[in-house]
Amino acid sequence: MSEQSEKLKILVTHPATPQAAIDLLSHDYEVIFCQSVPPIRSEILEKCKGVDAVLWASHLPLDKGILDAIGPQLKVVSTRFGGTDFVDVEEFKRRKIPLGYTPCVQNDAVANMAVGLLLAAARRFHEGRLKIETNNWETYTQNWMLGQDFRNSVVGFYGFGGIAQTIAKRLSGFDIDSVLYTTRSRVSEEIEKEYNAKKVDFDTMLAQSDFIIIAAPLTKETAGVFNATAFGKMKKTAVLVNIARGGVVNQQDLYEALKTNQIFAAGLDVMTPEPLPPNDPLLSLPNIVLMPHLGSATKRTREDLAVLAAKNILHGLTGKPMPAPAY
Ligand SMILES: O=C(O)C(=O)CO
């Protein structure tokens, strides 16, 4: 048998995976790629047969069907994402297949996106541009297009993990008053002290926050919790930002809340579905800022994500504990 055919095979499901990660993987292994952009399940199902490891680089479902197609020789899979909502983690556990993911690496980039969206929505960036485009520039009216103040405001977080804390760190420079957060379990006293943060129930966070940032994973418990009832409990001046997953928000209800000025504005980096169709009603609203899921889209972050995923795979292939196991 030639040396080449003895090498274990790693499938990388996106052709544009950063070279630094491919260099790590190809040192001792044979790396094969899917070529379709966007990635398509049928190509993955075809190419994954018989591979020993997979670097999963899309939000396509990573499920039983894929694991069946790969075969019993599979030793490890790593995604290059912080969220695992598209992965059947229970099936990995059942089959005892090591699964890696890439938390923390994207905290800075996603936090920066959140702050950008918060400012843009609170200070009406999108609406302002529309005013210029439609020749409705009325600065002379003094009270025209007033936005929301950050100074002395209360910022509410739904989820208070690494990304939320990185956002809170940035917002401390905006002279905010305090942070409220809603999570299943309380963070440490040190962290609470660092961000002047207090754990409160969901309704209190909704009612008392001037700005609300969704930074929780999408699970059965979090799906659709930002619905008409929740919007009804928020301040009319409130600004909502979502950098987590679109499914945490009931989008039809959000549309109504923004259309009727029940809340002031929103900024979304994630939505349902993705891609959002260009005729979606949300796009007709002046008081929403929309980004096409670019939270982690900086050169360095994408490279760091791929390198961590590659390290997960290398550890998995040699039977060592992964730097970032998903379970
Ligand atoms: O890492 C993830 O899960 C992302 O969606 C980044 O935006």
The ligand as an SDF file (V2000), in Angstrom:
LIG
                    3D

  7  6  0  0  0  0  0  0  0  0999 V2000
  -20.3310   30.8960   15.7850 O   0  0  0  0  0  0  0  0  0  0  0  0
  -21.5410   30.9130   15.5110 C   0  0  0  0  0  0  0  0  0  0  0  0
  -22.3100   30.0260   15.9120 O   0  0  0  0  0  0  0  0  0  0  0  0
  -22.0690   32.0020   14.6840 C   0  0  0  0  0  0  0  0  0  0  0  0
  -23.1830   31.9430   14.2500 O   0  0  0  0  0  0  0  0  0  0  0  0
  -21.2020   33.1970   14.4470 C   0  0  0  0  0  0  0  0  0  0  0  0
  -21.9470   34.3240   14.0560 O   0  0  0  0  0  0  0  0  0  0  0  0
  1  2  2  0
  2  3  1  0
  2  4  1  0
  4  5  2  0
  4  6  1  0
  6  7  1  0
M  END
$$$$
